Each structure stands twice: as structure tokens, then as C-alpha cells.
Amino acid sequence: VPNLRLDRNELGRSILALLARGRLDFRQISQALFPEGWARAYGVSVERWEEYRRAGVSVVNPYIEVLDMLISEGRILERVDLRPEGGVPDTPRFSYTLA
């Protein structure tokens, strides 16, 4: 398992830049960060980051921590959107905007 160190401020800046375009949901932000944003946040090359992801390195917990940090700092707002998904009419999904 690689010993990765997340630069939370770098990831936060990347998230804020994405949200400057408008409201995005949890998955859209994560996908937009791949691979360049995640590689920058972990201080590795894009190629190395892609290798880590293929090997199963997960970023969900640190990603949620940075979103929570930005919310607590008052920089972004979180909302629960209900949408049809998988045959369920009101599936809750988190979305974010700049504050």
C-alpha cells in the first residue's frame, strides 16, 4: 500500500475551482478531479495516480473530509437533491455550490 499524503488545501482549491462553474453533485466532482486533480492533491504524476487507482487505492474518506472542511469554513454549501435512480423515485444525492 503506498504511503500517500493528501494536500487538503490543494484538493480544496480544485473543488472550489470546479464549483465556480455551478452546482455539482458528489460523483460529478470526484469524476472531474480524475486524474489531474487527484494527482496534484497527492503530489504524484497522473500516470502514478492512475496506477494507484487501478490497484484499488480509495479516496472516498479524505474526499468527504475535505468537503466537510469546506462546508465548516463556510466556503461551500451542501444540499440533498432527490432524483430518480435505479427505479427509486426519490434517491437522495448530495450536491454542492459555492457559498
Buried (B, 14 or more C-beta within 10 A) or exposed (E): EEEBEBBBEBBBBBBBEBBEEEEBBBEBBBEBBBBEBBBBBBEBEEEBBBEBBEEEBEBEEBBEEBBEBBBEEEBBBBEEEEEEEEEEEEEEBBBBEBE
